[in-house]
Amino acid sequence: MPSPRSKQNPRDDHYAQKARKDHFPARSVFKLQEIQQKVNLIQRGNRILDLGCSPGSWLMLAAELTGPTGSIVGIDIQPITVSLPSHVQMFIADMLALPDDISEVVGRDFDIVLSDMAPSTTGSKSVNAARSMELCHAALSTAQNRLLPGGHFVCKIFQGEDSDAFIHQIKSLFNRYRIFKPQSCRKASREIYIIGLNKR
């Protein structure tokens, strides 16, 4: 007879349980929390663009950190069901084909662009890697076009043969950069976060 431990969902770990306890919809909130502790990224009153924002954990934490004088805009192909404060807007759209009307409303002059985007996975590692890199480049292009000079960029990337070239692009566009893997990332995951600081 299997033990209760063997029936436990392996994805329902300490971080997932803590997220529920703290009323966040996903454990990913702790990744942004660790990034914030590492580089003191988000300040009161910041204007932030969150790409791949569903299910809303990063939006919620960013809203807390900026306070009501801040402004946060989220974009994702999936809707969000959590309640968001009045200084947060969310648009349902595909970042790879952002409609002109939404692009115009989203605007520019952001202090920070965040991207926790990840593709729907397939059975092919090469296809997954290509899709992930496409999203990374879309996020970086968005940061180039919508960040204020001196602004910051955070992007999730999966380590692979194309990641070095992407990191080189970050180095050329920002005065400083960091590569960081939060403790809250799953141990088996190849994901890391590239942090570009002070856009040139």
Residue pairs with C-beta under 8 A, 6 or more apart in sequence:
13 27
13 186
15 27
15 30
15 184
16 26
16 27
18 27
18 30
19 25
19 26
19 27
19 29
19 30
19 57
22 29
24 57
24 60
24 61
25 55
25 56
25 57
25 60
25 81
25 82
26 55
26 56
26 57
27 57
27 184
28 57
28 58
28 116
28 184
29 57
29 58
29 60
29 61
30 182
30 184
31 116
31 182
31 184
31 185
31 193
32 57
32 58
32 61
32 62
32 114
32 116
32 154
33 61
33 184
34 180
34 182
34 183
34 184
35 41
35 154
35 180
35 182
35 193
35 195
36 42
36 61
36 65
38 178
38 180
38 195
39 152
39 178
39 195
39 197
41 112
41 152
41 154
41 195
42 48
42 62
42 65
42 66
42 112
43 65
43 66
43 111
44 65
44 66
44 67
44 69
44 70
45 66
45 67
45 69
45 70
46 65
46 66
46 70
46 71
46 111
46 112
47 70
47 71
47 72
47 109
47 110
47 111
47 112
48 62
48 66
48 70
48 71
48 72
48 73
48 110
48 111
48 112
48 113
48 114
49 72
49 73
49 74
49 75
49 106
49 110
49 112
49 113
49 114
49 142
49 146
50 58
50 59
50 62
50 72
50 73
50 74
50 75
50 114
50 116
51 74
51 75
51 76
51 95
51 113
51 114
51 115
51 116
51 117
51 138
51 139
51 142
52 75
52 76
52 95
52 115
52 116
52 117
52 118
52 135
53 59
53 74
53 75
53 76
53 80
53 90
53 116
54 74
54 76
54 77
54 78
54 79
54 80
55 78
55 80
55 81
55 82
56 74
56 80
56 81
56 82
56 84
56 90
58 74
58 114
58 116
59 72
59 74
59 80
59 84
59 88
59 90
60 82
60 84
62 70
62 72
62 88
62 114
63 70
63 72
63 84
63 85
63 87
63 88
66 72
66 87
68 85
68 86
68 87
69 87
70 87
71 87
72 87
72 88
72 89
73 88
73 89
73 90
73 91
73 106
73 107
73 110
74 80
74 88
74 89
74 90
74 91
75 90
75 91
75 92
75 93
75 95
75 98
75 102
75 106
76 90
76 92
76 93
77 92
77 93
77 94
77 95
78 92
79 92
80 90
84 90
91 102
91 105
91 106
93 99
93 102
95 117
95 135
95 138
95 139
95 142
96 134
96 135
96 138
98 106
106 146
107 146
108 145
108 146
109 146
109 148
110 146
110 147
110 148
110 151
111 147
111 148
111 151
111 152
112 147
112 151
112 152
112 153
112 154
113 139
113 142
113 143
113 146
113 147
113 151
113 152
113 153
113 154
114 153
114 154
115 135
115 136
115 139
115 142
115 153
115 154
115 155
115 156
116 156
117 135
117 136
117 138
117 139
117 156
118 132
118 135
118 156
118 191
119 128
119 131
119 132
119 134
119 135
120 131
121 128
122 128
122 131
128 158
129 158
129 160
129 161
129 162
132 157
132 158
133 157
133 160
133 162
133 166
136 155
136 156
136 157
136 166
137 166
139 153
139 155
140 153
140 155
140 166
140 169
140 170
140 173
143 151
143 153
143 155
143 173
143 196
143 199
144 173
147 153
147 199
148 199
149 199
149 200
150 198
150 199
151 198
151 199
152 174
152 195
152 196
152 197
152 198
152 199
153 170
153 174
153 194
153 195
153 196
153 199
154 193
154 194
154 195
154 196
155 170
155 193
155 194
155 196
156 191
156 192
156 193
157 163
157 166
157 191
157 192
157 193
157 194
158 189
158 190
158 191
158 192
159 190
159 191
159 192
160 190
163 192
166 194
167 177
167 179
167 194
170 177
170 194
170 196
171 177
173 196
173 199
173 200
174 196
174 197
174 198
174 199
174 200
175 197
175 198
175 199
175 200
176 196
176 197
176 198
177 194
177 195
177 196
177 197
178 194
178 195
178 197
179 192
179 193
179 194
179 195
180 192
180 193
180 195
181 191
181 192
181 193
182 193
185 191
185 192
